Amino acid sequence: MKPQFQDLDSDLDDAATDYIAEAMMMVLQDQGHFDIEMEALVANRAW
């Protein structure tokens, strides 16, 4: 099963997409790559 990233958004509903994005950001934040709060990111989401 080969991932097709160009179709990822169309294959996932909004809740799943938000969950995955939040999980990825939390991992990066834990590693020290981001110094922001998840709540602020979600509240001011421009992506």
C-alpha positions as CSV (number, residue, x, y, z in Angstrom):
1,M,0.0,0.0,0.0
2,K,1.8,3.1,-1.3
3,P,0.8,6.4,0.2
4,Q,-0.4,9.1,-2.2
5,F,0.2,12.3,-0.5
6,Q,-1.6,14.4,-3.1
7,D,-4.8,12.6,-2.4
8,L,-4.4,12.6,1.4
9,D,-6.8,15.6,2.1
10,S,-9.5,14.2,-0.1
11,D,-9.3,10.7,1.5
12,L,-9.6,11.9,5.1
13,D,-12.4,13.8,6.8
14,D,-11.7,17.0,8.7
15,A,-11.7,15.4,12.1
16,A,-9.1,12.8,11.1
17,T,-7.0,15.4,9.3
18,D,-7.1,17.7,12.4
19,Y,-6.1,14.7,14.7
20,I,-3.2,13.7,12.5
21,A,-2.0,17.3,12.2
22,E,-2.2,17.9,15.9
23,A,-0.3,14.6,16.6
24,M,2.4,15.5,14.2
25,M,2.8,19.0,15.7
26,M,2.9,17.6,19.2
27,V,5.7,15.3,18.2
28,L,7.7,18.1,16.7
29,Q,6.9,20.3,19.7
30,D,8.2,17.6,22.1
31,Q,11.4,17.4,20.1
32,G,11.9,21.2,20.5
33,H,11.3,22.2,16.9
34,F,8.3,24.4,17.7
35,D,7.9,26.6,20.7
36,I,4.2,27.3,20.4
37,E,1.0,26.2,22.1
38,M,-1.2,23.8,20.2
39,E,-4.3,25.7,21.3
40,A,-3.0,28.9,19.8
41,L,-2.2,27.1,16.6
42,V,-5.6,25.6,16.3
43,A,-7.4,28.8,17.2
44,N,-5.5,30.9,14.7
45,R,-5.3,28.2,12.0
46,A,-4.5,29.7,8.6
47,W,-3.6,26.4,6.9
